Amino acid sequence: MPRFDPRAYKKRIIVTWNEFAPKYHSDWASKDIGPFKSTSKVVKISRIKTGDTVLDLACGTGVVTKKISSKIGNSGKVVGIDISPGPIEIAKKWNTKKNVKFVVTDVEKMKFVEEFDAITCQYGLMFFPNVQLVLRKVRKFLKKDGRITVAVHGSKRTAPYFSCISSAVLKFIPDFLPIGTPTVHRFGTKDLLRVEFKKAGFKKINIYELNFEYKPGTYEDYWRDYFTNLTTPLKKKFKSLDSRQFVAMKKMVEKNTRKFTKNGKIIFPWKVLVLTAVNPKKLSG
Ligand SMILES: C[S@@+](CC[C@H](N)C(=O)[O-])C[C@H]1O[C@@H](n2cnc3c(N)ncnc32)[C@H](O)[C@@H]1O
């Protein structure tokens, strides 16, 4: 069984997000649906104001960055960073204001000459293999008393869109992902999220719970959408299944979605946690 290797994982992240970014942007991030109802809330909760200098971590196609750029005015500045060039290309196309800049870089390696009044990160934290390293860097580039605002998905139980499929897939293809690969549910409870920020020395930690719904249509719609969105590295894994196993896996997914199905249509609950915290002291080094 392969074990988690951060370098190989980051390479796969880049391939995956370069491939998935157009669909992610058009079908999810740019729409006010399901978990993306959080985008305006994250910016509101962050209390970013006119003239602020802001850093948006794992900015993807720039949905949070754009809202920030409208809020800070011409005297402010926002920098969006992401490890994958594909999402950044999309972000640049529709974020044309002079107060926005995008940079392709791994958050674990980020370097800046400026310091920031605020830092945001929507649906990125769970992908960083070394979160403590990232949070130490955040404390280095965030001003004293500057605020970080982070949105993450809930647990397997509270954000079952992912887990209804992934739990079945892992039963049939146990090496679908190497052991120890970070999951989207990694910070899916208030305790898990709070511990990480406390450990990194942040103060005034607050966590808000947002409860959304996502309606993917019928079970068949949900299944089809998953498979059409599957990126090349994962698609290859399904080739190991014979047709009997494939049918059994699909049945298991259908069973997992039953408790969320009403009149033939799935309604997934989708919990999102939004954390805010303050940097008590700028770290040097
Ligand atoms: C779910 S998207 C979130 C994008 C955006 N924040 C939003 O709310 O739509 C996750 C993003 O994290 C980026 N990412 C993953 N690991 C990263 C890393 N180590 N450094 C920078 N970006 C990373 C991916 O490339 C992807 O664009």
The ligand as an SDF file (V2000), in Angstrom:
LIG
                    3D

 27 29  0  0  0  0  0  0  0  0999 V2000
  -11.2440   24.0120   -3.3290 C   0  0  0  0  0  0  0  0  0  0  0  0
  -10.0990   25.0850   -4.1160 S   0  0  0  0  0  0  0  0  0  0  0  0
  -10.4520   26.6050   -3.2780 C   0  0  0  0  0  0  0  0  0  0  0  0
  -10.2520   27.7990   -4.1620 C   0  0  0  0  0  0  0  0  0  0  0  0
  -10.8200   29.1200   -3.6470 C   0  0  0  0  0  0  0  0  0  0  0  0
  -10.2550   29.5220   -2.3780 N   0  0  0  0  0  0  0  0  0  0  0  0
  -12.3260   29.0720   -3.5670 C   0  0  0  0  0  0  0  0  0  0  0  0
  -12.8900   29.3110   -2.4820 O   0  0  0  0  0  0  0  0  0  0  0  0
  -12.9630   28.7950   -4.6030 O   0  0  0  0  0  0  0  0  0  0  0  0
   -8.5630   24.5860   -3.4150 C   0  0  0  0  0  0  0  0  0  0  0  0
   -7.3420   25.2860   -4.0260 C   0  0  0  0  0  0  0  0  0  0  0  0
   -6.2230   25.0330   -3.1660 O   0  0  0  0  0  0  0  0  0  0  0  0
   -5.0670   25.0560   -3.9720 C   0  0  0  0  0  0  0  0  0  0  0  0
   -3.9560   24.4800   -3.2140 N   0  0  0  0  0  0  0  0  0  0  0  0
   -3.8450   23.2100   -2.7480 C   0  0  0  0  0  0  0  0  0  0  0  0
   -2.6730   23.0610   -2.1140 N   0  0  0  0  0  0  0  0  0  0  0  0
   -2.0250   24.2450   -2.1610 C   0  0  0  0  0  0  0  0  0  0  0  0
   -0.7630   24.7040   -1.6760 C   0  0  0  0  0  0  0  0  0  0  0  0
    0.0720   23.8870   -1.0300 N   0  0  0  0  0  0  0  0  0  0  0  0
   -0.4300   26.0060   -1.9020 N   0  0  0  0  0  0  0  0  0  0  0  0
   -1.2770   26.8320   -2.5670 C   0  0  0  0  0  0  0  0  0  0  0  0
   -2.4700   26.4340   -3.0600 N   0  0  0  0  0  0  0  0  0  0  0  0
   -2.8460   25.1650   -2.8520 C   0  0  0  0  0  0  0  0  0  0  0  0
   -5.5060   24.2700   -5.2000 C   0  0  0  0  0  0  0  0  0  0  0  0
   -4.6390   24.4770   -6.2930 O   0  0  0  0  0  0  0  0  0  0  0  0
   -6.9260   24.8120   -5.4100 C   0  0  0  0  0  0  0  0  0  0  0  0
   -6.9340   25.8800   -6.3210 O   0  0  0  0  0  0  0  0  0  0  0  0
  1  2  1  0
  2  3  1  0
  2 10  1  0
  3  4  1  0
  4  5  1  0
  5  6  1  0
  5  7  1  0
  7  8  2  0
  7  9  1  0
 10 11  1  0
 11 12  1  0
 11 26  1  0
 12 13  1  0
 13 14  1  0
 13 24  1  0
 14 15  1  0
 14 23  1  0
 15 16  2  0
 16 17  1  0
 17 18  1  0
 17 23  2  0
 18 19  1  0
 18 20  2  0
 20 21  1  0
 21 22  2  0
 22 23  1  0
 24 25  1  0
 24 26  1  0
 26 27  1  0
M  CHG  2   2   1   9  -1
M  END
$$$$
